[in-house]
Amino acid sequence: MIDEGLARASDTLLFAAVIAYVVAMFGYFVELSFGRLAPRPIAGGAVDTVPAPVAAAVAAPSRVPRLAGRVAVVATVVGLLLHVASAVTRGLAVDRVPWGNMYEFSSMVSLFAVVAWLGVIRRHPLRHLGGFVMLPVILYLGVAALVLYAPAAPLVPALNSYWIKIHVVGAMASSGIFMVGFVAAALYLWRSWRDRRAPDKPSRLPSAATLDRVSYRVHAFGFPVWTFTVMAGAVWAEAAWGRYWGWDPKETWSFVTWVVYAGYLHARSTAGWRGRRAAWIAVAGFASLMVTYYVVNIWVSGLHSYAGV
């Protein structure tokens, strides 16, 4: 039996979460746009402060950007709580885990991305960059609601296994973490390009070195989770189909994604491939992840063609 009331409540709670995330995104962008400018690089790899007249000009309205940033964090937390409530009510409505199709999976990936972002800003003063994280989260949820939406229903038989609580949780968590890592890598590429084109022009983004370091740490945290996901998927495949590996399209692209991210981490530890080259590998890794999820699930036929659209 499906509890239609709880199912509708889940959809309403998710819509409210999206509204909170939109408020948070605008708050973060206000703080970014009107807050203090970041130090600019000078010769020798050091940094210089913003010229006094410029610093004075941007310091005057600093109270409003700080307030906007705090409101954005509060809105993010509120959105996360609404998001969690949406997942819980969805699960209760159908008496199963709330990640049995692409719509639910997308919602949970976004949830994990928000959790990862809140973890990042607890350790790094990067709050003003939150708009760049909220934007893909909102787009992800928008695609889920408008394109991938599936009414509450029981699990398809192929997914009715305890491994869905192990393998799929790893996939959702690592995908959300990689989303945040992708944002950091993309911002690094933008900041490094700006530094080359206009080295004397101040920027509101952190230094390229800071963004590169954060991108590496986030990816280094997410990679073992993705590795566990691939391994758990192989164990589930053996239990379900009698073999650990069969070059199914989903298996193949999951492995390709693993190789790309492994290449990124290796490149970061190799002096000749640090910086922009490594960041582009991280971007390629996220592109491969999107192929693994969207392209393979929707347009490629295989043993995993049961996720539902």
Summary of the structure (lengths in Angstrom):
residues: 309
radius of gyration: 21.0
end to end distance: 21.4
largest distance: 70.3
contacts: 1041
relative contact order: 0.11
helix: 76%
strand: 2%
